[in-house]
Amino acid sequence: MSHRRRPAAKAFAEFARYLRTETVGGVVLLGAAALALLLANSPASGVYTAVRDTVIGPQFLHLDLTVDEWAKDGLLALFFFVAGLELKRELVLGELSNVKAAVLPVIAALGGMVVPAVVALSVAWGDSRAGEVWAVPVATDIAFALGVLALTGSGMPGSARVFLLSLAVVDDLGAILLIAVLFTGNFNLVAAAAAAVLLALYWYLQRRRVTSSWIYVPLVVSVWVAVHASGVHATIAGVALALLTRVQKDPYEREAPALRLEHRLQPWSAAVAVPVFALFAAGVPIGAETLHRLIGDRLALAVVAGLVVGKFVGITGAALLAVRLRLATLPADLGRRDLAAVAMLGGVGFTVSLLIAELSLDQSDADLAKAAVLLASMIAALLAALLLIGRGRARERNANTTARPAPDDRAWHDDAGDQRARKRRRFGAAPSPLDPPG
């Protein structure tokens, strides 16, 4: 019996390893989004809508959710948990362990929220809906942004992904906080307090080195239920749990709990959680009337301008200003042009932007705003892909040439020892002990 199981277990392990490849996850994600658009704008749209709006779950604790809501609040919480685990590792052990390095994505995220809101408000100024539409372009969709980076940013350094991940998590937390303040009319203090107590228990168990899944699985589910019942967007439960997970391994451990969980859950996140979310989040009907309104309606123009222009200017400007004022530092292998290319991905907005549109606008305007979010996200993704591919090729050329790099590209540096050696050989001087060999 055990011999029969081994080939199946080996095949599953290989498939899981394949799903951990970021490019594969990006392809699956974008494929699901394309399928959603096709279904929502085809004769099968009625079936698609019926499945999406099917209610599943008990009314107890407001768990009678549609399939769409289960995908947004439930499955996406798994993705946020996995992303949060990676972020925690970077904060404690990785590139963000330096305070100035950690501050950079936070300041960039704040700029990426404030400037899009100002741009959207400016474009819609004078329109009666200006007071509602400004909040729509403040959020970046972390899943789609990372998917585009995985597909088109293979030539970028690893610090680019860390920067985008950190920025998008802070951005989404800020947007969720905005929803909680402006659009949550029935905040449940008792449920929020229960969530805080359960999170404290999770932290305590981590510190006591408890490892039993029989304890953690019910506890994690309870945290999610409590956060959801509180009225706060349930994905914040995933981030909170991840940030409380231990990332440093003890001497007797093969790997830390955070790394072990990330390794086990990442394939499920890439193959199930994110694609199913995309399948229902991206299904925006775009008819002739909507397309006509997209061109001339100031609400739609405000959303597009906020995401495409505001996000790019806000993220890039805030990050470079922080570096200029010495409040933060760029990673050693990430140049300013690299930063600008990654910043364009900030304009990819789906989940939270669509949710804010639903909460702040009436049905007709909400549908228009959703179409505008979709259009702006496609434009931002295409522009970001072009910039990322261009930067990847530029970095490859720099790697294969001895020419001096551009002043703002900090990824490549001449070695001082090699310069000294070349000068001594050129002028016939005796070699120095400080010169490199060869």
N, C-alpha and C positions, 0 to 999 in steps of 0.2 A: 504494500500500500504506500509506504514512504517513497519507494522508487517511482511510483506513478505520479506522486505529488511534485517531485523535484523538477521535472521539465516544466510543469505549469507554474511553479513558484519562480523558476528562473526566467520564464517568459514574462511573467508579471513584473518582476524586478527590472527586466530590460525595458519594458514598456514604460514603467515609472521613471527610469533614467532618461528615456527619450522625452517624456513630458516635462522633465526638469529643464530641458534646453529652452532658453528663453525665446529663441526664434520660433520654435514649434508652438509654444504657448501664444505668441503673437499672431501666428497664422490662424490658429484655432479661434482666437478671439475675434479677429477681423472677419473670418469666414462666418461666424455666428451672427455678427452685426449685419453683414451683407445679406444673409438669409432672412433676417428679421425685416429689413427694408423691402426685400422682394415679397415676402408674405404679406406685409402690411399694405402693399400697393398692388395686389394681385386679386384675382377672383377668390382666392382662398383667405382673404382678409377677414371674412366673417368667422371662419373656423379659428383663425389665429386669435382674434379678439375674444371669442368665447372661451378658449383655453386660458388665455392670459387673465381673464376676469373671473375664472372659476374660483369660488371660495372654498378653502380647505382649512380645517382646524376648529377647535372648540371656541365658544364665545368667552370661556373663562380666561381672564387676564388679557382680553382683547386679542386672542390668538386665532380668531376667525379671519384669516388674511386671504387675499387673492394669490394666485400663482405668481403674479408679477411682484406683489409685496413680499412674498416668501423669498423670491430671488434677490430683491433689493435689500431686504432687512436681514434675511437669514443666511443665504449662501454668500453674499458679499461680505458678511461679518467674518467668514472663514478666510477670505482673501485678505481682509484688513488684519487679521490675526497673523497670517504668514508674513505680510509686509511689515507689520509691527515688530515681529521677531527679528527680521533683518535689520530694521532701524535700531532696535535695542542693542544688537551686537555691534553695529557701527558706532553707536554712542559710547559704549563701554570699552570696546576692544579695537575698534577700527579707526577710520579716517575722521570720524566726528568726535573722537575722544578729546581732541583739543578744543578748548572753549571757543576760540575765534573761528575755527572750522565749523563747529556746530551752530554758531550764531548766524552764519551766512545764509543757509536755506530758510531760517526763520524770518530774517529781515526780507529776503527775496519773496517769501510767501505773503508777508504783510503788504509789500508793494504790489504783488500780484492780486491782491484783493481790493486795495484802496483805489488804485488807478483805473481798473476796469469799471468799478462802480461810478467813478467820476466821469469817465468817458461816456458810459451809457446814459448817465443823467444829463450830460451836456447835449448829446445827440437828441434825446427825447424831450429836452426842455421845452416847455410850452404845451406839450401833450398832456392830457389828463391822466395818462397812465405812467408818466415819468416817475411818480412816487412809488410805483410797484415794480417797474422793470429793472431798476438799477441793481437789485440784488441778484438777478439771474446770472450774469457773467462772472461772479466772484469765485466760482469753484472750478477746480481742475479735476478731471476724472483720472484717478491714479492708474486704474487698470488699463484703459485705452492708451494713456500716455506712455506707460511702460511697454505696452505691446508695440507701439510704433517705434520706440527707441530700440527694442530688441530686433525688429525687422530691418531697420535702416541705419542703426548706429553701431554696427559691428566694428567700425574703425575708431570709435571713441574710447577714451580710457574708462576704467571702471569707476573712477570718481564721478563721471557724468551721471551714471545710474544712481549712485549714492545721493548725489545732489538732488536729482529729480525725485527720487523716492522720498527723501526727507522733506523737500518742498511740498510735494503733493499731500503727504500725510498731514503736515501743519495746515496746509490750505484747506483740506477737507474738514479737519477739526474746527477750524475757524468758521467755515461755512455751516457746519452742523450747529455750532454755538449760535450763529446768526439765526438759524431756523428756530432754535430753542427760545431765543429772546423775542423774535418778531412774530413767529407763526405758530408757536405752541400754546394753544389756548387752554389745554387741560393737563398741565404738568402735575404729575402724581408724586407728591413729596414722600409718601410712605414707600412707594416702589423705588424711588431714587435712594432713600436711606437703606432699604434692603439690598440694593445693588452695591452700595458702598461697603456694607458689612460683609457681603459675600466676597467682594474683591479683597478686603482686608484678610479674610480667611484664606483665600488663594495665596496671597503674599506670605502669610504665616506658614502655610504648608510647604511652600517653596523653600523658605528659610530652614524649616525642619527637615528638609531633604526627603519629603514624602514623594513617592514615585508611582503609587498605585493608580491605574486608570479607572478602577472601580470608584475611587473617590473623586478624581478630577472631572470625569465626563459629566456626572450629574451636577457637579458644582458649576462647571462652565455653562451648561445649559441653563441652570438657574440664574446665573449672572445675566445671560442674554435675555431671558424672559423678564427679569426685573428691570433691566434697562429699557426694553421695549415697552413695558407697562408704564414706565415713568413718563412716556411721551417724547423722550429724546431718541434721535435716530439710532437704531439698534447696532449699527456698525461700530459705534464708539465702544461697545463692549469688547470687540475684537482687539482694538488698539490698546485699551486699558489692560486687558489680560496679558497681551504680549509684552507691554512695558513692565509688568510685574514678574515676568518669567526670568528665571536665573540664567545668565549667559556665561558665567565662569564655571568651569568644571573643577570638581574636586580631584585630588590625586588618584583616588580609586576609580574614577569614572572614565569611560572611554571617550565620551563627549558630553558637553553640557546639555541640560534639558532643552534650551532654546534651539540649539543646533539639531538635536534629535527630533524635536517636533517639526521644525522647518523641513527637515529631510523627509519625514513621513507624510506631512500634509500638503507639501507643495504640488505634487502630482494631482491630488484631488482638487486643489484650488485651480490649477491650470486646465484640467480636463473637464471639470464639472461646474464648479462655482462660477468662475468668470464667464465661460461660454453661455451658460444658461441665463446668467444675468444679462449678457449682451443680447441674447435672443429676444428678450422681452423689453429691454430698455431702449433698443435702437429701432423698434418697430413703430416708427412715426409715419402716419399717412400723409402723403404729399400730393394733393390734387392740383388741378389747374388754378383754382381760386387761391389756394395757399401760395403757389408759385408767383401768382400775380401780386399778391399782397407782400411777399418777401421783397419785391423790388422797390416798392414805394412807401411801405408803411414804416413810420419812424420807430415804432416799437421793435420791429424786426431789425432795422438798421442799427438801433442802439445795442441790441444783443450781439450782432455780428461785430460791430466796432469794438465793443467791450472785450469780447473774447480774443479776436484776432489782433487788434492794435493795443488795447489796454493791457492785456496779459503780457505781451512781449515787452512793451515799454516799462510796465511796472516791475516785472521780475528782473529784467536786465538793468534798469536804472537803479533800483533799490540795492541790488547786489554790488554793482560797481561803485555806487556811492558809499556803501558800507566799507568796501575795500579801500576806497580813497580816504575815508575818515579814520581808517585803521581800527574800525570796530570789528572787522572780520577779515579773513584771509582766504584767497582762492586756493584750492588744492594745487600742489606743485605741478601736476601733469594736466591741468585744465586751464587753457587760455581763455582770453576774453571772447574770442570768436566762438570757441567751443561753448562757452556759457550762453552766448546769444542763440546758438542753434538749439540748445536744450530748452532755453526760455520759451521758444516758439511752441514747444509742446504744451506749455501751460494753457494755451488756447483750446486744447482738446477737452471739452466739457460735456459730460453726459449725466451721470446719476444725480448728483446734487443739484446741478443746474435745472434739470428737468423737474426735480422735486420742488424746487423753489418756484418754478413757473406754475406748477399746479397749485401751490399754496397761495401765491400772491395775485394771480390773475383769474378772470372768469374763463369759462370753457373755451370760447372762441379765441380770445387773446392768448390763452395758454397753449392752444394748438399751434398758433402762429409762432409763439415764442419757442416752442419745442422744435418746430421746423427750422427756425433761425439758429438754435443751438446746434442742430445737426449740420446745417450748412457751414456755420462758423467752425465747427470741429473738423469737418472735412477740409476746409481751406487751411486751417492751422496745421493739420496733420500733413497735408501735401507740402506746404512751405517748410515745415520742420524736416520732412524727409529729404527734401532737396538740400537744405542746409547741412543736415547730418551727413548725407552722402558726400557733399562737397568737402566738409571738414575732414571726413575720413580719408578721402583721396589726398587732400593737402597734407595731412599728417603722414601718410604713407610716402609721399614725395619727399617730405622733410627727413624721413627716416633713411631714405636711400640716397641722400645728397649730402655733400659737405658744406653747402652754401649756408651762410649765416641766416637764421630764421628771422621772421618778422618780429619787430620789437614787442608786440603784444602777445606773441605765442610763447608761453612759458614752458611748453612741453619739451623743448629741446634746448640743450645748453652745450657750448663748447667746453671741453675739458681743459682746465688751466695747465695741467701737466703736459698734455699733448702739445699745447701751444709753445710751451717753453722748449720742449724737445725739438720741435720743428725749427724754431728760431736758432737753436744751437747748431743743428745740422746745416742750416742754410748759411750761417756765417762761419762755419768751420770751427766752432768752439768745442772744447772738450765736454763730454757728457757730464751731467750732474747726477749725484746719487738720488736726487729728488725726481729725476725724469722717469717716466714709466718704462718698463722693459720693451724691447722690440724696436 
